[in-house]
């Protein structure tokens, strides 16, 4: 009976370990930005910076910055430096409200995204430069009049990189290890119980 109780206790302990929930890892979070969301700045900045709680992965980042007409002012792909994502802006952005839509891959391989806005009271430097238009967005004739036409350069169009697939959870090897240990423990206890019973039978026969 002693052996059976110990075997049951060991098995119960192993079951509790196996069913115990694994610790949850929180995704990275946006802790701040420059300009800050809802802020009013004197002029259109040269870049937008997003600050995160942890360092996001350097792949799959995308930051779109558009004015009130839907025209994009993002210049190239964002750069992840330490815990911040930096998105450069084209010169010549008009005064008004800007919308920033961002998407990065968290340090735990899960994509996170968000939106913020800011308002510029005056246009940015280089006001004569024609911005890149977002597909489907119309530019007013007054804004387009007299603007310098930029020649197209092959290979400059950038397609936002696709976010990597979320990594599948690693195989729970710890469960296999505990299962093997449990089976070995039960087998050892069973063998010990058999030997004790065999010794007891031999002693009774001799008596």
Secondary structure, 3 states (H helix, E strand, C coil): CHHHHHHHHHHHHHHHHHHCCCCCCCCCCEEEEECCCCEEEEECCCEEEEEECCCCCCCCCEEEEECCCCCECECCCCEEECCEEEEEECCCCCCEEEEEEEEEECCCCCEEEEEEEEEEEECCCCCCECCECCCCCCCCHHHHCCCECCCCCCCCCCCCCCCCCCCCCCCCHHHHHHHHHHHHHHHHHHHHHHHHHHHHHHHHHHC
